[in-house]
């Protein structure tokens, strides 16, 4: 499998896509809808190598557009519908699409941005009817090749300006094979997709991979803790993948929501940000199934490393081993380091990109001797298990001592009163910067008690100088904590 325009079985008389609001399509029906829409797009003059932005709710129309666009050789760039006008203008200027596919209730912000950039809209309704708003030059449809771009995304921008990431058909196909192989996905599996489809995690793990193996996808319009267990029970869901924030929410209200014990899951998967060891253990204990922590990023078409299902070992606190991907650690001299050495994680594999779009500086700094530099700090043990210590740009430099925020976070999250935690660099006249931390609490506790707890479990130079107690931590659309934002918020509070 080197392309993703036809990844799912064509004549399977079982559920492929379920939308809780009332859609239940078999694979045969999904194939028919995709074929019909690909013909309609072609008739409108949309074809080979046309880049299309899509700003649309997470539903059956989105999925159909996605596969239809891939089938005619177009590139699809999904954007977060929650962006404000200036954000849409920034991303659209990078994407440079031929047109923007929207729903009839599309936000005004995208309409304004499209008008300002003179980009036409193509409306699609729930019945998959297309209504052009504007005109564009016609292109010829064509079957894509493995080297053609299929998907155009952006990096999360947690440590800097987002970069454009063109993912080829062969990149996505390799990643789908890795994900479905690691999770041993079969026809009788049903996933619940609660991750956004404008992000690589949701697309690759919760949509593409289960469909490639003949499984069923229950597509939620968005994550909803109050509906989660109803969806699980109504549609016989037996696995889901999410960020730690979602796992923590489900854990915190599991009893209140009447979550089954044990839950009917074959496994729970976690990725896109670090999973605290305490959360890992609590998930397995409460829901009675293995937790599979994995490591992914947009530039690797998501999955890089993963823990494996029983009877293989799972190591809490690690993101597992490379699966279809080679992983090494390099030092300051760019040389590969021996096992158990701390350094930058570099990767190479068929799922990994070979360039960023129109970014000469990033392309020069991100690739070395065929390896892609992830920007993450980690340690690889002799058994091949990878432990991540944080982003290079997020390391706290206290007078020359480099401190991993992830290490401090793990300690804070092991306290029974702490629900969420994030450490970050805090300005200091003597050391330049020192560690500080923001926490969300499960129960009342004062700052000093948290600091005393840290002193028992961390070296003195790693203990946060201050603890800020918040009602919530700043996160991006996929649940990643924005450490840079925390520094900006509190830098004046000496």
C-alpha positions, -999 to +999 in steps of 0.1 A: +000+000+000+017+032-012-013+055-017-042+064+005-069+074-021-083+038-018-072+025+016-105+009+026-122-023+014-148-016-014-174-043-010-176-050+027-212-052+040-205-039+075-204-005+091-175+017+081-185+051+094-210+059+121-220+095+130-239+095+164-264+120+149-278+093+126-254+082+099-243+045+096-226+038+063-213+004+052-180+002+033-200-002+001-220+029+008-188+049+017-172+038-015-202+049-035-204+083-018-167+089-023-168+079-060-198+101-067-183+131-050-149+126-068-168+128-101-186+159-090-154+176-080-139+167-113-169+181-132-163+214-114-127+215-127-110+204-095-082+179-102-046+168-101-023+187-077-050+213-068-046+223-032-079+226-013-084+240+021-113+226+041-130+243+071-158+221+080-175+203+110-163+168+118-189+147+101-197+124+072-193+152+046-158+160+058-147+123+055-163+120+020-146+152+008-113+140+022-113+107+003-128+121-029-101+148-030-074+123-026-089+101-053-087+128-080-051+137-070-058+169-051-040+180-019-062+186+012-054+211+039-078+209+068-080+240+091-094+244+126-129+260+123-122+278+156-095+301+141-101+338+141-099+358+109-062+368+112-053+331+119-072+320+088-055+346+067-021+335+080-027+297+073-044+303+040-015+325+028+009+296+036-014+269+021-023+290-010-053+269-019-073+270-052-105+272-031-119+266+004-145+239+010-169+250+037-203+241+052-235+262+049-231+273+085-194+281+081-180+308+105-180+344+094-143+345+101-134+322+072-158+341+049-140+374+057-106+358+053-115+343+020-129+376+008-097+394+019-075+369+001-098+367-030-103+329-025-135+313-038-156+290-016-172+257-024-201+248-001-211+212+007-242+203+026-252+173+046-266+156+015-231+160-001-245+186-026-219+210-039-226+247-044-198+268-059-195+304-047-170+319-071-151+305-100-116+290-106-094+277-134-102+241-144-077+213-138-077+177-151-082+149-126-056+122-124-047+092-103-021+103-077+013+087-075+030+075-043+052+106-044+024+131-048+013+152-019-019+140-002-022+161+029-009+195+038-007+203+075+011+227+098+033+220+128+017+228+162+038+259+166+043+253+204+078+266+203+078+289+173+060+299+140+041+269+125+058+253+095+040+239+064+042+201+062+034+184+028+028+147+034+030+124+004+007+094-003+036+070+005+043+088+039+007+083+050+005+048+037+036+038+056+023+053+088-011+036+085+007+003+081+028+010+112-002+021+134-026-007+124+003-032+128+013-020+162-023-020+175-032-052+157-063-036+142-089-060+127-124-059+111-141-065+144-126-034+161-145-002+165-128+030+173-143+062+187-126+092+171-127+121+196-096+139+182-100+167+156-095+157+120-076+189+112-047+173+132-025+143+123-034+122+154-071+120+147-067+115+109-041+088+110-050+068+141-087+072+146-099+074+110-074+061+083-059+032+102-092+015+113-107+020+079-077+004+062-083-028+082-121-030+077-129-018+112-157+006+122-151+043+130-175+062+152-168+098+144-177+122+172-184+158+162-160+168+190-149+154+224-178+153+249-172+138+283-210+137+289-217+117+257-185+096+257-198+065+275-231+066+257-213+065+224-190+037+237-219+015+248-244+023+220-218+015+192-198-012+209-166+008+209-135-012+219-107+013+217-099+050+214-069+072+211-065+107+227-043+132+243-036+130+281-060+159+287-089+138+275-079+108+295-076+129+326-111+143+321-126+109+316-108+096+347-119+125+369-156+119+362-156+082+355-177+072+386-199+103+382-207+094+346-212+057+354-183+045+333-183+007+331-158-011+353-140-026+336-146-006+304-152-026+272-119-016+257-092-038+242-068-010+248-066+028+253-040+047+233-023+080+244-002+103+222+006+139+212+019+150+246+035+132+276+013+109+298+021+111+335+030+077+350+003+084+377-023+088+349-011+057+331-016+036+362-049+052+371-063+045+336-053+008+337-067+004+372-101+022+366-108+010+330-092-025+333-073-025+300-038-019+288-027+017+280-005+021+250+015+053+251+030+064+217+050+092+203+041+111+171+045+143+152+031+158+121+064+155+102+063+117+107+027+113+095+021+108+132+035+077+148+072+074+155+074+050+185+049+030+205+046+006+234+031-027+223+000-047+234+003-076+258+020-100+260+047-076+249+060-053+276+046-018+282+070+006+301+052+035+318+070+068+314+084+058+280+068+061+245+079+027+235+101+016+206+104+027+170+078+008+149+087+009+112+109+039+121+146+040+131+154+062+161+187+075+173+200+101+198+226+127+187+248+150+208+259+186+204+284+174+177+256+158+157+271+123+163+250+094+173+253+087+210+254+053+228+224+039+247+213+057+278+227+090+267+207+122+267+204+141+234+182+151+205+159+124+190+165+119+153+144+096+131+144+081+096+117+060+079+092+059+049+066+079+069+089+109+075+089+140+054+119+150+033+112+188+034+091+216+048+073+238+022+090+270+012+112+271+043+149+271+034+161+278+069+140+250+085+151+225+058+188+232+064+185+229+102+161+199+104+179+173+083+213+157+088+227+128+069+192+116+060+180+118+096+152+142+106+158+162+137+127+161+159+137+189+183+128+166+212+153+156+239+153+119+249+171+089+261+171+055+243+178+025+265+196-007+253+162-024+247+151+004+223+126+021+246+125+059+243+120+083+271+112+118+262+125+147+283+110+177+265+115+200+236+149+215+231+134+250+230+114+243+262+144+233+283+149+255+313+184+269+315+192+278+351+226+294+351+239+267+326+220+238+342+196+224+316+163+212+333+136+191+316+101+205+323+088+169+318+107+157+348+092+183+370+057+177+356+059+140+364+067+148+401+039+173+404+014+150+388+023+122+413+009+144+441-027+133+449-040+169+449-026+178+415-049+173+385-027+190+358+007+205+359+031+223+336+066+237+344+081+265+324+110+290+324+106+319+347+128+350+345+154+354+372+180+382+378+207+358+392+203+327+370+187+342+339+157+318+343+146+293+368+118+266+368+083+276+378+051+256+375+014+261+371-010+235+385-047+227+384-058+211+417-082+183+425-085+196+461-074+226+482-037+227+490-013+256+494+018+264+474+043+256+501+030+220+505+035+214+468+070+229+470+079+207+500+067+177+480+089+187+451+119+191+474+116+154+484+115+141+448+137+165+429+173+179+431+173+213+447+181+231+415+151+216+398+125+226+424+102+252+411+108+287+424+071+295+423+038+275+420+009+292+403-025+277+410-049+280+380-084+269+371-071+257+337-038+255+318-035+272+284-037+246+256-039+245+218-067+230+198-053+194+202-048+196+240-010+204+241+000+227+269+014+260+258+045+265+281+055+295+262+022+311+270+027+304+307+061+322+306+044+352+289+016+353+314+037+352+346+070+368+336+061+400+353+050+384+386+083+382+405 
